[in-house]
Amino acid sequence: MFKPIPVSIGLRYLRAKRRNGFISFISMASILGIALGVTVLITTLAVMSGFQKEIRDRLLQMTAHTTITTDGAPMSDWQRAVDTAKKDPRVAGAAPYIEIQAMLSGPRVQGAIVQGIDPALEPGVSVINQKLVKGSFDSLTPGSYHLLVGKELALWLGVDVGDTVLVTLAEVQGTPVGAMPRLKRFTVSGIFEAGYNEIDKGVAFANMADLERVLRMDGVTGVRLKLHDMDKALDVGVDLAHTLGGGYRVSDWTQQNANLYHSLRMEKVVMGILLSLIIAMGAFNLVSSQVMLVTDKQADIAILRTLGLTPGGVMQVFMVQGSLIGIIGTVAGVIGGITLTLNLERILGAIETLFNVKLLPEDVYYITGLPTDMQTPDIIVITVIALAMSFLATLYPAWRAARTQPAEALRYE
């Protein structure tokens, strides 16, 4: 008795049994359609976010959040840059590096990036020391000319720990017979597996002092930083470059991996838009059920109009009734999506056991299990979209109900 009349009547219509059972069926189909769309959308975006996070984390385990380099010339004062960076509370670690393109020759030949690192500082910015499957990280001593190669790179080269690899660097040197590339034999002292194909196949690590000696460099390529909060990578790099003075260039992990980063985001957005069509289908069913309900309730509408209910009030009655269907479907979908996402790995394991198949082979995807990452902003956006579609779906049927003329509706009653 304390509810507004349109709300009270709308709730009554929602609960009441209808003469036409098909209308009830369509209404239930609308609820199920919206719930299914919301469930699928929440689960799919959670899985895509999980894969995105897994790939990003694996990539950033082996690369820096922020990189500071000079304009072309080697960075000779890298020690000052490292010391300055470590004073910043946002910086978790800093280490110098040398990077150069090279051709590695064993039984077979393969191009790769050779990075010179400081074994004492490198664990502060990457986990290369934890990714070795053969050999030892401590073998990268100055003057040893040892090399750590990725598992895939070792397979392509046909080498193992203890084998010799000829490294042909892109730098050239003058000889009596003309310009010749710099060559140096390195011994493979370790094999690592990062779990990211681009690194496992395309990167090798040597001691920084050895590469300096081979390249005859007086300095390093730059300094890499690992941060406590990767989202502040660019800001920290810019602040450090200003502190060090002019002549420095800053890049962060989103710029260094721009193609991958933007493609993952674009895939998630496009997938979200496409799956939103499932919610739209439920909303179209809602339009059908509401139009049929308005037709079925012509006499009731006419009586309400003669009792003094305004066209706006009639419109509100059917908007309340339709919106409640959308709210029920959306709430059910959110609960279903969260429940499905939390139990997705168990469901996947049950399917694999039941049908004796492997849906995510480790040798193909480099990932064990199905990563999920439910993000609250995604759930909020999906909920708002579903409620908005449901509300818009009620407007046309409610408008048709408001245009009902009492005399015409009661003529044949």
C-alpha positions as CSV (number, residue, x, y, z in Angstrom):
1,M,0.0,0.0,0.0
2,F,3.0,2.3,0.4
3,K,4.2,1.7,-3.2
4,P,3.4,4.0,-6.0
5,I,0.5,2.7,-8.1
6,P,2.5,2.0,-11.3
7,V,5.1,0.1,-9.3
8,S,2.5,-1.9,-7.4
9,I,0.6,-2.9,-10.6
10,G,3.9,-3.7,-12.4
11,L,4.9,-6.0,-9.6
12,R,1.5,-7.6,-9.7
13,Y,1.7,-8.3,-13.4
14,L,5.2,-9.9,-12.9
15,R,3.8,-12.3,-10.3
16,A,0.4,-13.0,-11.8
17,K,-0.4,-16.1,-13.8
18,R,-1.3,-15.2,-17.4
19,R,-4.0,-16.5,-19.5
20,N,-1.6,-16.8,-22.4
21,G,1.1,-19.2,-21.4
22,F,3.2,-18.4,-24.4
23,I,3.7,-14.8,-23.0
24,S,5.1,-16.4,-19.8
25,F,7.4,-18.6,-21.9
26,I,8.7,-15.6,-23.8
27,S,9.3,-13.7,-20.6
28,M,11.2,-16.7,-19.1
29,A,13.2,-16.9,-22.4
30,S,14.1,-13.2,-22.0
31,I,15.3,-13.7,-18.5
32,L,17.4,-16.8,-19.5
33,G,18.7,-15.0,-22.6
34,I,19.9,-12.0,-20.6
35,A,21.3,-14.3,-17.8
36,L,23.1,-16.4,-20.4
37,G,24.6,-13.4,-22.2
38,V,25.9,-11.9,-18.9
39,T,27.3,-15.2,-17.7
40,V,29.1,-15.9,-21.0
41,L,30.4,-12.3,-21.2
42,I,31.8,-12.3,-17.6
43,T,33.5,-15.7,-18.0
44,T,35.0,-14.9,-21.5
45,L,36.4,-11.6,-20.4
46,A,37.8,-13.2,-17.2
47,V,39.6,-15.8,-19.3
48,M,40.9,-13.3,-21.8
49,S,42.1,-11.1,-18.9
50,G,43.7,-14.2,-17.3
51,F,45.6,-15.0,-20.6
52,Q,46.6,-11.4,-21.0
53,K,47.9,-11.2,-17.4
54,E,49.7,-14.6,-17.8
55,I,51.5,-13.4,-21.0
56,R,52.3,-10.0,-19.6
57,D,53.7,-11.5,-16.4
58,R,55.8,-14.1,-18.2
59,L,57.1,-11.4,-20.5
60,L,57.9,-8.9,-17.7
61,Q,59.7,-11.6,-15.7
62,M,62.4,-11.5,-18.3
63,T,62.3,-7.8,-19.4
64,A,62.3,-4.5,-17.7
65,H,59.4,-2.3,-16.7
66,T,61.3,0.8,-17.7
67,T,64.4,1.3,-19.9
68,I,66.7,4.3,-19.9
69,T,69.2,4.7,-22.7
70,T,71.3,7.5,-24.2
71,D,70.9,9.0,-27.7
72,G,73.1,6.6,-29.7
73,A,76.3,6.7,-27.6
74,P,77.1,4.2,-24.9
75,M,76.1,5.1,-21.4
76,S,79.4,5.5,-19.6
77,D,78.0,6.7,-16.3
78,W,75.6,3.8,-15.8
79,Q,76.7,3.3,-12.2
80,R,75.4,6.8,-11.3
81,A,72.1,6.0,-13.0
82,V,71.8,2.7,-11.1
83,D,72.6,4.4,-7.8
84,T,70.1,7.2,-8.5
85,A,67.3,4.8,-9.5
86,K,67.7,2.8,-6.3
87,K,67.1,5.9,-4.2
88,D,63.6,6.1,-5.7
89,P,61.1,4.2,-3.4
90,R,59.1,3.2,-6.5
91,V,62.1,1.3,-7.9
92,A,62.5,-2.3,-6.9
93,G,65.7,-3.0,-8.8
94,A,68.1,-1.5,-11.4
95,A,70.7,-3.1,-13.6
96,P,72.8,-2.2,-16.7
97,Y,72.7,-4.1,-19.9
98,I,74.2,-4.3,-23.4
99,E,72.0,-5.4,-26.3
100,I,73.1,-6.2,-29.8
101,Q,71.8,-8.3,-32.7
102,A,73.9,-11.3,-33.6
103,M,74.1,-14.5,-35.6
104,L,74.7,-17.6,-33.6
105,S,76.3,-20.6,-35.4
106,G,76.4,-24.1,-34.1
107,P,75.5,-27.1,-36.1
108,R,72.8,-24.8,-37.4
109,V,72.5,-21.0,-37.7
110,Q,70.0,-18.7,-36.0
111,G,69.7,-15.0,-35.4
112,A,69.1,-13.7,-31.9
113,I,69.5,-10.8,-29.5
114,V,72.6,-11.1,-27.3
115,Q,72.3,-9.3,-24.0
116,G,75.2,-8.5,-21.8
117,I,74.2,-8.5,-18.1
118,D,75.7,-8.0,-14.7
119,P,75.1,-11.3,-12.8
120,A,75.1,-9.4,-9.5
121,L,72.4,-6.9,-10.4
122,E,70.4,-8.7,-13.0
123,P,68.2,-10.8,-10.5
124,G,66.9,-7.4,-9.3
125,V,65.1,-6.8,-12.7
126,S,64.5,-10.3,-14.1
127,V,64.2,-13.9,-13.1
128,I,66.6,-15.4,-15.6
129,N,68.5,-17.0,-12.7
130,Q,65.3,-18.9,-11.7
131,K,64.5,-20.1,-15.2
132,L,67.5,-22.2,-15.9
133,V,66.7,-25.9,-16.8
134,K,70.3,-26.8,-17.4
135,G,73.6,-25.3,-16.3
136,S,74.3,-22.5,-13.8
137,F,73.7,-18.8,-13.7
138,D,76.9,-18.3,-11.7
139,S,78.9,-19.5,-14.8
140,L,78.5,-16.0,-16.3
141,T,81.8,-14.8,-14.9
142,P,83.9,-12.0,-16.5
143,G,86.4,-13.5,-19.1
144,S,84.7,-16.9,-19.3
145,Y,82.8,-16.1,-22.5
146,H,79.9,-18.2,-21.4
147,L,76.4,-17.9,-22.9
148,L,72.9,-18.7,-21.6
149,V,70.5,-19.6,-24.4
150,G,66.8,-20.2,-24.5
151,K,65.4,-23.7,-24.8
152,E,63.9,-23.1,-28.2
153,L,67.1,-21.4,-29.4
154,A,69.2,-24.3,-28.3
155,L,67.0,-26.7,-30.2
156,W,67.2,-24.5,-33.4
157,L,71.0,-24.3,-33.1
158,G,71.3,-28.0,-32.2
159,V,73.5,-27.3,-29.1
160,D,73.6,-28.3,-25.5
161,V,75.4,-27.2,-22.3
162,G,79.2,-27.4,-23.0
163,D,78.9,-26.9,-26.8
164,T,80.6,-24.0,-28.5
165,V,78.7,-21.3,-30.4
166,L,80.2,-18.8,-32.8
167,V,78.7,-15.4,-32.2
168,T,78.8,-13.1,-35.2
169,L,78.0,-9.5,-34.1
170,A,76.5,-6.8,-36.2
171,E,79.5,-4.5,-35.3
172,V,82.3,-4.5,-37.9
173,Q,86.0,-4.0,-37.5
174,G,88.7,-2.9,-39.9
175,T,91.2,-5.6,-41.1
176,P,93.9,-5.7,-43.8
177,V,91.3,-7.3,-46.1
178,G,88.6,-4.8,-45.3
179,A,85.7,-4.4,-42.9
180,M,84.8,-7.7,-41.2
181,P,82.1,-8.5,-38.6
182,R,83.3,-9.2,-35.1
183,L,83.4,-12.9,-34.3
184,K,83.8,-14.6,-30.9
185,R,83.3,-18.2,-29.7
186,F,81.2,-18.6,-26.6
187,T,80.5,-21.7,-24.7
188,V,76.9,-22.6,-23.8
189,S,76.9,-22.8,-20.0
190,G,73.1,-22.8,-19.4
191,I,69.7,-23.3,-21.0
192,F,66.7,-21.4,-19.7
193,E,62.9,-21.7,-20.4
194,A,61.0,-18.4,-19.8
195,G,57.7,-19.9,-21.1
196,Y,57.4,-17.1,-23.8
197,N,58.4,-18.2,-27.3
198,E,59.9,-14.8,-28.4
199,I,62.4,-14.9,-25.5
200,D,63.1,-18.7,-25.5
201,K,63.9,-18.6,-29.2
202,G,65.3,-15.1,-29.7
203,V,67.5,-14.1,-26.7
204,A,70.8,-15.2,-25.3
205,F,72.7,-13.8,-22.2
206,A,76.4,-13.2,-21.7
207,N,78.4,-11.4,-19.1
208,M,78.4,-7.7,-19.7
209,A,82.2,-7.4,-19.4
210,D,82.7,-10.0,-22.1
211,L,80.5,-8.2,-24.5
212,E,82.2,-4.8,-23.7
213,R,85.5,-6.4,-24.5
214,V,84.3,-7.9,-27.8
215,L,82.6,-4.8,-28.9
216,R,85.3,-2.5,-27.5
217,M,82.6,-0.4,-25.8
218,D,83.2,2.1,-23.1
219,G,79.9,1.8,-21.4
220,V,76.5,0.0,-21.7
221,T,73.4,0.3,-23.9
222,G,71.3,1.4,-21.0
223,V,69.8,0.7,-17.6
224,R,66.7,-1.4,-16.9
225,L,64.4,-0.8,-14.0
226,K,61.9,-3.0,-12.2
227,L,59.2,-1.2,-10.3
228,H,56.8,-2.0,-7.5
229,D,53.9,-0.8,-9.6
230,M,54.4,-1.4,-13.3
231,D,51.6,1.0,-14.2
232,K,53.9,3.9,-13.1
233,A,56.7,2.8,-15.4
234,L,56.8,5.8,-17.8
235,D,56.4,8.4,-14.9
236,V,59.4,6.8,-13.0
237,G,61.5,6.7,-16.1
238,V,60.8,10.3,-17.0
239,D,61.6,11.5,-13.4
240,L,64.9,9.6,-13.4
241,A,65.9,11.0,-16.8
242,H,65.3,14.5,-15.5
243,T,67.3,13.8,-12.4
244,L,70.2,12.5,-14.4
245,G,70.2,15.4,-16.8
246,G,69.8,15.7,-20.6
247,G,70.5,13.3,-23.4
248,Y,68.5,10.3,-22.1
249,R,65.6,8.4,-23.7
250,V,62.9,6.6,-21.7
251,S,60.7,3.7,-22.8
252,D,58.4,1.6,-20.8
253,W,57.0,-2.0,-21.2
254,T,53.9,-0.9,-23.0
255,Q,56.0,0.9,-25.7
256,Q,58.5,-2.0,-26.0
257,N,55.8,-4.5,-26.5
258,A,53.2,-2.1,-28.1
259,N,52.0,-4.5,-30.8
260,L,51.3,-7.3,-28.3
261,Y,49.9,-5.0,-25.7
262,H,47.4,-3.3,-28.0
263,S,46.4,-6.5,-29.8
264,L,45.5,-8.1,-26.5
265,R,43.4,-5.1,-25.5
266,M,41.8,-4.9,-28.9
267,E,40.9,-8.6,-28.8
268,K,39.2,-8.2,-25.4
269,V,37.2,-5.2,-26.6
270,V,36.1,-6.8,-29.8
271,M,35.2,-10.0,-28.0
272,G,33.2,-8.0,-25.5
273,I,31.3,-6.2,-28.2
274,L,30.5,-9.5,-30.1
275,L,29.3,-11.3,-27.0
276,S,27.1,-8.3,-26.0
277,L,24.9,-9.4,-28.9
278,I,23.8,-12.4,-26.8
279,I,22.5,-9.9,-24.2
280,A,20.9,-7.9,-27.1
281,M,19.1,-11.1,-28.2
282,G,17.6,-11.5,-24.7
283,A,16.5,-7.9,-24.9
284,F,14.8,-8.5,-28.2
285,N,12.9,-11.4,-26.6
286,L,11.9,-8.9,-23.8
287,V,10.5,-6.6,-26.5
288,S,8.4,-9.4,-27.9
289,S,7.1,-10.6,-24.6
290,Q,6.2,-7.0,-23.5
291,V,4.4,-6.3,-26.8
292,M,2.4,-9.5,-26.4
293,L,1.7,-8.6,-22.8
294,V,0.4,-5.1,-23.7
295,T,-1.9,-6.7,-26.3
296,D,-3.1,-9.3,-23.7
297,K,-3.8,-6.5,-21.1
298,Q,-5.8,-4.1,-23.4
299,A,-8.9,-4.4,-21.2
300,D,-6.9,-3.9,-18.0
301,I,-5.2,-0.8,-19.5
302,A,-8.6,0.6,-20.5
303,I,-10.0,0.1,-17.0
304,L,-7.0,1.7,-15.4
305,R,-7.3,4.7,-17.7
306,T,-11.0,5.1,-16.9
307,L,-10.1,5.0,-13.2
308,G,-7.8,8.0,-13.7
309,L,-4.4,6.5,-14.4
310,T,-2.6,8.8,-16.8
311,P,-0.8,7.6,-20.0
312,G,2.5,8.3,-18.2
313,G,1.4,6.0,-15.4
314,V,0.4,3.3,-17.8
315,M,3.8,3.6,-19.4
316,Q,5.5,3.3,-16.0
317,V,3.5,0.1,-15.2
318,F,5.0,-1.8,-18.2
319,M,8.5,-0.2,-17.8
320,V,8.6,-1.4,-14.2
321,Q,7.4,-4.9,-15.2
322,G,9.9,-5.2,-18.1
323,S,12.8,-3.6,-16.1
324,L,12.3,-6.2,-13.3
325,I,12.6,-9.0,-15.9
326,G,15.9,-7.4,-17.0
327,I,17.1,-7.0,-13.4
328,I,16.3,-10.6,-12.5
329,G,18.1,-11.8,-15.7
330,T,21.2,-9.6,-15.0
331,V,21.5,-10.6,-11.4
332,A,21.2,-14.2,-12.3
333,G,23.8,-13.8,-15.0
334,V,26.3,-12.0,-12.7
335,I,25.9,-14.8,-10.1
336,G,26.2,-17.4,-12.8
337,G,29.2,-15.8,-14.4
338,I,31.2,-15.4,-11.2
339,T,30.3,-19.0,-10.1
340,L,31.3,-20.4,-13.5
341,T,34.6,-18.4,-13.6
342,L,35.6,-19.6,-10.1
343,N,34.9,-23.2,-11.0
344,L,36.1,-23.1,-14.6
345,E,39.4,-25.0,-14.1
346,R,37.5,-27.8,-12.3
347,I,35.0,-28.0,-15.1
348,L,37.8,-28.1,-17.7
349,G,39.5,-30.9,-15.8
350,A,36.3,-32.8,-15.6
351,I,35.8,-32.5,-19.3
352,E,39.3,-33.6,-20.0
353,T,38.9,-36.6,-17.7
354,L,35.5,-37.6,-19.1
355,F,36.4,-37.4,-22.8
356,N,40.1,-38.3,-22.4
357,V,41.3,-35.2,-24.3
358,K,43.8,-32.4,-23.6
359,L,42.1,-29.0,-24.3
360,L,45.2,-26.9,-23.4
361,P,48.4,-28.9,-24.3
362,E,51.4,-27.5,-22.4
363,D,53.7,-27.9,-25.4
364,V,51.5,-25.6,-27.5
365,Y,50.3,-22.9,-25.0
366,Y,53.2,-22.9,-22.5
367,I,50.4,-22.5,-19.8
368,T,49.3,-25.1,-17.3
369,G,45.6,-24.8,-16.5
370,L,43.2,-22.1,-17.6
371,P,44.1,-18.7,-16.2
372,T,41.3,-16.4,-15.2
373,D,41.3,-12.9,-13.8
374,M,37.9,-11.4,-12.9
375,Q,38.1,-7.7,-12.9
376,T,35.5,-5.7,-11.0
377,P,35.3,-2.9,-13.6
378,D,34.5,-5.5,-16.3
379,I,31.6,-6.9,-14.2
380,I,30.3,-3.4,-13.5
381,V,30.4,-2.5,-17.2
382,I,28.6,-5.7,-18.2
383,T,26.0,-5.2,-15.6
384,V,25.3,-1.6,-16.7
385,I,25.1,-2.7,-20.4
386,A,22.6,-5.5,-19.6
387,L,20.4,-3.2,-17.5
388,A,20.6,-0.4,-20.1
389,M,19.6,-2.8,-22.9
390,S,16.7,-4.2,-20.7
391,F,15.5,-0.7,-19.9
392,L,15.6,0.4,-23.6
393,A,13.7,-2.8,-24.6
394,T,10.7,-1.7,-22.4
395,L,10.3,1.7,-23.9
396,Y,8.5,0.8,-27.1
397,P,6.0,-1.7,-25.6
398,A,5.3,0.8,-22.7
399,W,4.8,3.6,-25.2
400,R,2.3,1.4,-27.1
401,A,0.4,0.7,-23.9
402,A,0.2,4.4,-23.1
403,R,-1.4,5.1,-26.5
404,T,-4.2,2.6,-25.8
405,Q,-7.7,4.3,-26.1
406,P,-10.1,3.0,-23.4
407,A,-13.2,3.1,-25.7
408,E,-11.5,1.1,-28.5
409,A,-10.0,-1.4,-26.0
410,L,-13.4,-2.1,-24.3
411,R,-15.6,-2.1,-27.5
412,Y,-15.5,-5.9,-27.9
413,E,-15.2,-6.8,-24.2
